[in-house]
């Protein structure tokens, strides 16, 4: 190839093959482009996110109920429940 000319390629794979042959470098022949996900697999990927959001809402509601409760405010056990709810919320948001 002359250094003063430019090459144009029809596809990316043609350009990669040209670079591999011109440079002498080995490029993996199993190069594939990512395939588009089906709708079913997209929905399956959303399930953990939805369950995490539901868990977060339940944790916040439990924290509000425990905070309003008079017997809970008098209990020395409340610090452990606060810590558990906060750790649970943090694990869901992670």
PAZA-532248 format. One record per residue: x, y, z of N, C-alpha, C in turn. Coordinates in steps of 0.1 Angstrom, whole numbers, plus 5000, padded with zeros to 4 digits. Layout:
n.c1 X | n.c2 Y | n.c3 Z | ca.c1 X | ca.c2 Y | ca.c3 Z | c.c1 X | c.c2 Y | c.c3 Z;
...
//
This chain:
n.c1 5008 | n.c2 4988 | n.c3 5000 | ca.c1 5000 | ca.c2 5000 | ca.c3 5000 | c.c1 5009 | c.c2 5012 | c.c3 5000;
n.c1 5005 | n.c2 5022 | n.c3 4992 | ca.c1 5013 | ca.c2 5035 | ca.c3 4992 | c.c1 5009 | c.c2 5043 | c.c3 5004;
n.c1 5018 | n.c2 5050 | n.c3 5009 | ca.c1 5016 | ca.c2 5058 | ca.c3 5021 | c.c1 5008 | c.c2 5071 | c.c3 5018;
n.c1 5007 | n.c2 5075 | n.c3 5005 | ca.c1 5000 | ca.c2 5087 | ca.c3 5002 | c.c1 4985 | c.c2 5084 | c.c3 4999;
n.c1 4981 | n.c2 5072 | n.c3 4998 | ca.c1 4967 | ca.c2 5068 | ca.c3 4995 | c.c1 4960 | c.c2 5064 | c.c3 5007;
n.c1 4947 | n.c2 5066 | n.c3 5007 | ca.c1 4938 | ca.c2 5061 | ca.c3 5018 | c.c1 4930 | c.c2 5050 | c.c3 5014;
n.c1 4927 | n.c2 5041 | n.c3 5023 | ca.c1 4919 | ca.c2 5029 | ca.c3 5020 | c.c1 4905 | c.c2 5031 | c.c3 5027;
n.c1 4895 | n.c2 5027 | n.c3 5020 | ca.c1 4882 | ca.c2 5027 | ca.c3 5026 | c.c1 4877 | c.c2 5012 | c.c3 5026;
n.c1 4870 | n.c2 5009 | n.c3 5037 | ca.c1 4866 | ca.c2 4995 | ca.c3 5038 | c.c1 4850 | c.c2 4994 | c.c3 5040;
n.c1 4845 | n.c2 4984 | n.c3 5035 | ca.c1 4830 | ca.c2 4982 | ca.c3 5035 | c.c1 4826 | c.c2 4979 | c.c3 5049;
n.c1 4833 | n.c2 4971 | n.c3 5056 | ca.c1 4829 | ca.c2 4967 | ca.c3 5070 | c.c1 4841 | c.c2 4968 | c.c3 5079;
n.c1 4837 | n.c2 4968 | n.c3 5092 | ca.c1 4847 | ca.c2 4968 | ca.c3 5102 | c.c1 4856 | c.c2 4956 | c.c3 5102;
n.c1 4850 | n.c2 4944 | n.c3 5100 | ca.c1 4858 | ca.c2 4932 | ca.c3 5099 | c.c1 4868 | c.c2 4932 | c.c3 5088;
n.c1 4864 | n.c2 4938 | n.c3 5076 | ca.c1 4874 | ca.c2 4939 | ca.c3 5066 | c.c1 4886 | c.c2 4948 | c.c3 5070;
n.c1 4883 | n.c2 4959 | n.c3 5077 | ca.c1 4894 | ca.c2 4968 | ca.c3 5081 | c.c1 4903 | c.c2 4961 | c.c3 5091;
n.c1 4897 | n.c2 4953 | n.c3 5100 | ca.c1 4904 | ca.c2 4945 | ca.c3 5110 | c.c1 4913 | c.c2 4935 | c.c3 5104;
n.c1 4908 | n.c2 4928 | n.c3 5094 | ca.c1 4916 | ca.c2 4918 | ca.c3 5086 | c.c1 4927 | c.c2 4925 | c.c3 5079;
n.c1 4925 | n.c2 4937 | n.c3 5073 | ca.c1 4936 | ca.c2 4944 | ca.c3 5067 | c.c1 4947 | c.c2 4948 | c.c3 5076;
n.c1 4943 | n.c2 4953 | n.c3 5088 | ca.c1 4953 | ca.c2 4957 | ca.c3 5098 | c.c1 4960 | c.c2 4945 | c.c3 5103;
n.c1 4954 | n.c2 4934 | n.c3 5105 | ca.c1 4961 | ca.c2 4922 | ca.c3 5109 | c.c1 4971 | c.c2 4917 | c.c3 5099;
n.c1 4967 | n.c2 4917 | n.c3 5086 | ca.c1 4977 | ca.c2 4913 | ca.c3 5076 | c.c1 4988 | c.c2 4923 | c.c3 5074;
n.c1 4985 | n.c2 4936 | n.c3 5074 | ca.c1 4995 | ca.c2 4946 | ca.c3 5071 | c.c1 5005 | c.c2 4947 | c.c3 5083;
n.c1 5000 | n.c2 4946 | n.c3 5095 | ca.c1 5009 | ca.c2 4948 | ca.c3 5106 | c.c1 5017 | c.c2 4935 | c.c3 5111;
n.c1 5012 | n.c2 4924 | n.c3 5107 | ca.c1 5018 | ca.c2 4911 | ca.c3 5111 | c.c1 5014 | c.c2 4907 | c.c3 5125;
n.c1 5005 | n.c2 4914 | n.c3 5131 | ca.c1 5000 | ca.c2 4910 | ca.c3 5144 | c.c1 4989 | c.c2 4900 | c.c3 5143;
n.c1 4988 | n.c2 4891 | n.c3 5153 | ca.c1 4978 | ca.c2 4881 | ca.c3 5153 | c.c1 4965 | c.c2 4887 | c.c3 5160;
n.c1 4954 | n.c2 4887 | n.c3 5153 | ca.c1 4942 | ca.c2 4891 | ca.c3 5159 | c.c1 4932 | c.c2 4879 | c.c3 5159;
n.c1 4926 | n.c2 4878 | n.c3 5170 | ca.c1 4917 | ca.c2 4866 | ca.c3 5172 | c.c1 4907 | c.c2 4866 | c.c3 5161;
n.c1 4906 | n.c2 4854 | n.c3 5155 | ca.c1 4896 | ca.c2 4852 | ca.c3 5144 | c.c1 4882 | c.c2 4851 | c.c3 5149;
n.c1 4880 | n.c2 4849 | n.c3 5161 | ca.c1 4866 | ca.c2 4847 | ca.c3 5167 | c.c1 4860 | c.c2 4860 | c.c3 5171;
n.c1 4864 | n.c2 4871 | n.c3 5165 | ca.c1 4858 | ca.c2 4884 | ca.c3 5168 | c.c1 4844 | c.c2 4884 | c.c3 5163;
n.c1 4835 | n.c2 4887 | n.c3 5173 | ca.c1 4821 | ca.c2 4888 | ca.c3 5169 | c.c1 4815 | c.c2 4900 | c.c3 5176;
n.c1 4805 | n.c2 4906 | n.c3 5170 | ca.c1 4799 | ca.c2 4917 | ca.c3 5175 | c.c1 4788 | c.c2 4913 | c.c3 5184;
n.c1 4785 | n.c2 4921 | n.c3 5195 | ca.c1 4775 | ca.c2 4917 | ca.c3 5204 | c.c1 4761 | c.c2 4917 | c.c3 5198;
n.c1 4754 | n.c2 4906 | n.c3 5201 | ca.c1 4741 | ca.c2 4904 | ca.c3 5195 | c.c1 4731 | c.c2 4912 | c.c3 5204;
n.c1 4720 | n.c2 4915 | n.c3 5197 | ca.c1 4710 | ca.c2 4922 | ca.c3 5204 | c.c1 4702 | c.c2 4913 | c.c3 5213;
n.c1 4699 | n.c2 4917 | n.c3 5225 | ca.c1 4692 | ca.c2 4908 | ca.c3 5235 | c.c1 4678 | c.c2 4907 | c.c3 5231;
n.c1 4672 | n.c2 4896 | n.c3 5234 | ca.c1 4658 | ca.c2 4894 | ca.c3 5231 | c.c1 4650 | c.c2 4901 | c.c3 5243;
n.c1 4637 | n.c2 4902 | n.c3 5241 | ca.c1 4629 | ca.c2 4909 | ca.c3 5251 | c.c1 4628 | c.c2 4900 | c.c3 5263;
n.c1 4628 | n.c2 4887 | n.c3 5262 | ca.c1 4627 | ca.c2 4878 | ca.c3 5273 | c.c1 4639 | c.c2 4879 | c.c3 5282;
n.c1 4651 | n.c2 4880 | n.c3 5276 | ca.c1 4663 | ca.c2 4881 | ca.c3 5285 | c.c1 4664 | c.c2 4895 | c.c3 5291;
n.c1 4659 | n.c2 4905 | n.c3 5284 | ca.c1 4659 | ca.c2 4919 | ca.c3 5290 | c.c1 4650 | c.c2 4919 | c.c3 5303;
n.c1 4638 | n.c2 4912 | n.c3 5302 | ca.c1 4629 | ca.c2 4912 | ca.c3 5313 | c.c1 4636 | c.c2 4904 | c.c3 5325;
n.c1 4643 | n.c2 4893 | n.c3 5321 | ca.c1 4649 | ca.c2 4885 | ca.c3 5332 | c.c1 4660 | c.c2 4894 | c.c3 5339;
n.c1 4666 | n.c2 4903 | n.c3 5331 | ca.c1 4677 | ca.c2 4911 | ca.c3 5337 | c.c1 4671 | c.c2 4922 | c.c3 5347;
n.c1 4658 | n.c2 4925 | n.c3 5345 | ca.c1 4651 | ca.c2 4935 | ca.c3 5353 | c.c1 4646 | c.c2 4930 | c.c3 5366;
n.c1 4644 | n.c2 4916 | n.c3 5367 | ca.c1 4638 | ca.c2 4910 | ca.c3 5379 | c.c1 4646 | c.c2 4914 | c.c3 5392;
n.c1 4660 | n.c2 4912 | n.c3 5392 | ca.c1 4667 | ca.c2 4915 | ca.c3 5404 | c.c1 4665 | c.c2 4930 | c.c3 5408;
n.c1 4665 | n.c2 4939 | n.c3 5398 | ca.c1 4663 | ca.c2 4953 | ca.c3 5401 | c.c1 4649 | c.c2 4956 | c.c3 5407;
n.c1 4639 | n.c2 4950 | n.c3 5402 | ca.c1 4626 | ca.c2 4951 | ca.c3 5407 | c.c1 4624 | c.c2 4946 | c.c3 5421;
n.c1 4630 | n.c2 4934 | n.c3 5424 | ca.c1 4630 | ca.c2 4928 | ca.c3 5437 | c.c1 4638 | c.c2 4937 | c.c3 5447;
n.c1 4649 | n.c2 4942 | n.c3 5443 | ca.c1 4656 | ca.c2 4951 | ca.c3 5452 | c.c1 4648 | c.c2 4964 | c.c3 5455;
n.c1 4641 | n.c2 4969 | n.c3 5445 | ca.c1 4633 | ca.c2 4981 | ca.c3 5448 | c.c1 4622 | c.c2 4978 | c.c3 5458;
n.c1 4616 | n.c2 4967 | n.c3 5456 | ca.c1 4605 | ca.c2 4962 | ca.c3 5465 | c.c1 4610 | c.c2 4960 | c.c3 5479;
n.c1 4622 | n.c2 4954 | n.c3 5480 | ca.c1 4628 | ca.c2 4952 | ca.c3 5493 | c.c1 4632 | c.c2 4965 | c.c3 5500;
n.c1 4637 | n.c2 4975 | n.c3 5492 | ca.c1 4640 | ca.c2 4988 | ca.c3 5497 | c.c1 4628 | c.c2 4995 | c.c3 5503;
n.c1 4617 | n.c2 4994 | n.c3 5496 | ca.c1 4604 | ca.c2 5000 | ca.c3 5500 | c.c1 4599 | c.c2 4993 | c.c3 5513;
n.c1 4600 | n.c2 4980 | n.c3 5514 | ca.c1 4596 | ca.c2 4973 | ca.c3 5526 | c.c1 4605 | c.c2 4977 | c.c3 5538;
n.c1 4618 | n.c2 4978 | n.c3 5535 | ca.c1 4627 | ca.c2 4982 | ca.c3 5546 | c.c1 4624 | c.c2 4996 | c.c3 5551;
n.c1 4621 | n.c2 5005 | n.c3 5542 | ca.c1 4618 | ca.c2 5019 | ca.c3 5546 | c.c1 4605 | c.c2 5019 | c.c3 5554;
n.c1 4595 | n.c2 5012 | n.c3 5550 | ca.c1 4582 | ca.c2 5011 | ca.c3 5557 | c.c1 4584 | c.c2 5005 | c.c3 5571;
n.c1 4592 | n.c2 4995 | n.c3 5572 | ca.c1 4595 | ca.c2 4989 | ca.c3 5585 | c.c1 4602 | c.c2 4998 | c.c3 5594;
n.c1 4611 | n.c2 5006 | n.c3 5589 | ca.c1 4618 | ca.c2 5016 | ca.c3 5597 | c.c1 4608 | c.c2 5027 | c.c3 5602;
n.c1 4599 | n.c2 5031 | n.c3 5593 | ca.c1 4589 | ca.c2 5041 | ca.c3 5597 | c.c1 4580 | c.c2 5035 | c.c3 5608;
n.c1 4575 | n.c2 5023 | n.c3 5606 | ca.c1 4566 | ca.c2 5017 | ca.c3 5616 | c.c1 4573 | c.c2 5015 | c.c3 5629;
n.c1 4586 | n.c2 5011 | n.c3 5629 | ca.c1 4593 | ca.c2 5010 | ca.c3 5642 | c.c1 4596 | c.c2 5023 | c.c3 5648;
n.c1 4598 | n.c2 5033 | n.c3 5640 | ca.c1 4600 | ca.c2 5047 | ca.c3 5646 | c.c1 4588 | c.c2 5052 | c.c3 5653;
n.c1 4576 | n.c2 5050 | n.c3 5647 | ca.c1 4564 | ca.c2 5055 | ca.c3 5652 | c.c1 4559 | c.c2 5047 | c.c3 5665;
n.c1 4562 | n.c2 5035 | n.c3 5666 | ca.c1 4558 | ca.c2 5026 | ca.c3 5676 | c.c1 4563 | c.c2 5031 | c.c3 5690;
n.c1 4554 | n.c2 5032 | n.c3 5700 | ca.c1 4558 | ca.c2 5037 | ca.c3 5713 | c.c1 4566 | c.c2 5026 | c.c3 5720;
n.c1 4562 | n.c2 5013 | n.c3 5719 | ca.c1 4570 | ca.c2 5003 | ca.c3 5726 | c.c1 4584 | c.c2 5001 | c.c3 5719;
n.c1 4585 | n.c2 5003 | n.c3 5707 | ca.c1 4598 | ca.c2 5002 | ca.c3 5700 | c.c1 4607 | c.c2 5013 | c.c3 5705;
n.c1 4602 | n.c2 5025 | n.c3 5707 | ca.c1 4610 | ca.c2 5036 | ca.c3 5712 | c.c1 4616 | c.c2 5034 | c.c3 5726;
n.c1 4608 | n.c2 5026 | n.c3 5734 | ca.c1 4613 | ca.c2 5024 | ca.c3 5748 | c.c1 4622 | c.c2 5012 | c.c3 5748;
n.c1 4623 | n.c2 5004 | n.c3 5738 | ca.c1 4631 | ca.c2 4992 | ca.c3 5738 | c.c1 4646 | c.c2 4995 | c.c3 5735;
n.c1 4655 | n.c2 4988 | n.c3 5742 | ca.c1 4669 | ca.c2 4990 | ca.c3 5740 | c.c1 4673 | c.c2 4982 | c.c3 5728;
n.c1 4665 | n.c2 4974 | n.c3 5722 | ca.c1 4668 | ca.c2 4966 | ca.c3 5711 | c.c1 4667 | c.c2 4973 | c.c3 5698;
n.c1 4662 | n.c2 4986 | n.c3 5698 | ca.c1 4660 | ca.c2 4993 | ca.c3 5686 | c.c1 4672 | c.c2 4996 | c.c3 5678;
n.c1 4684 | n.c2 4998 | n.c3 5685 | ca.c1 4696 | ca.c2 5001 | ca.c3 5678 | c.c1 4700 | c.c2 4989 | c.c3 5668;
n.c1 4697 | n.c2 4977 | n.c3 5673 | ca.c1 4700 | ca.c2 4966 | ca.c3 5664 | c.c1 4691 | c.c2 4965 | c.c3 5652;
n.c1 4679 | n.c2 4969 | n.c3 5654 | ca.c1 4669 | ca.c2 4969 | ca.c3 5643 | c.c1 4673 | c.c2 4980 | c.c3 5633;
n.c1 4676 | n.c2 4991 | n.c3 5638 | ca.c1 4681 | ca.c2 5002 | ca.c3 5629 | c.c1 4693 | c.c2 4998 | c.c3 5621;
n.c1 4702 | n.c2 4992 | n.c3 5628 | ca.c1 4715 | ca.c2 4987 | ca.c3 5621 | c.c1 4711 | c.c2 4977 | c.c3 5610;
n.c1 4702 | n.c2 4968 | n.c3 5614 | ca.c1 4698 | ca.c2 4957 | ca.c3 5604 | c.c1 4692 | c.c2 4963 | c.c3 5592;
n.c1 4682 | n.c2 4972 | n.c3 5594 | ca.c1 4675 | ca.c2 4979 | ca.c3 5583 | c.c1 4685 | c.c2 4987 | c.c3 5574;
n.c1 4693 | n.c2 4994 | n.c3 5580 | ca.c1 4703 | ca.c2 5002 | ca.c3 5572 | c.c1 4713 | c.c2 4993 | c.c3 5564;
n.c1 4717 | n.c2 4982 | n.c3 5571 | ca.c1 4726 | ca.c2 4973 | ca.c3 5563 | c.c1 4718 | c.c2 4967 | c.c3 5552;
n.c1 4706 | n.c2 4963 | n.c3 5554 | ca.c1 4698 | ca.c2 4957 | ca.c3 5544 | c.c1 4695 | c.c2 4967 | c.c3 5532;
n.c1 4692 | n.c2 4979 | n.c3 5535 | ca.c1 4691 | ca.c2 4990 | ca.c3 5525 | c.c1 4704 | c.c2 4991 | c.c3 5517;
n.c1 4715 | n.c2 4992 | n.c3 5524 | ca.c1 4728 | ca.c2 4993 | ca.c3 5517 | c.c1 4731 | c.c2 4982 | c.c3 5508;
n.c1 4727 | n.c2 4970 | n.c3 5512 | ca.c1 4730 | ca.c2 4958 | ca.c3 5504 | c.c1 4721 | c.c2 4958 | c.c3 5491;
n.c1 4709 | n.c2 4963 | n.c3 5493 | ca.c1 4700 | ca.c2 4964 | ca.c3 5481 | c.c1 4705 | c.c2 4974 | c.c3 5472;
n.c1 4709 | n.c2 4986 | n.c3 5477 | ca.c1 4714 | ca.c2 4997 | ca.c3 5468 | c.c1 4727 | c.c2 4994 | c.c3 5462;
n.c1 4735 | n.c2 4984 | n.c3 5467 | ca.c1 4748 | ca.c2 4981 | ca.c3 5461 | c.c1 4747 | c.c2 4977 | c.c3 5447;
//
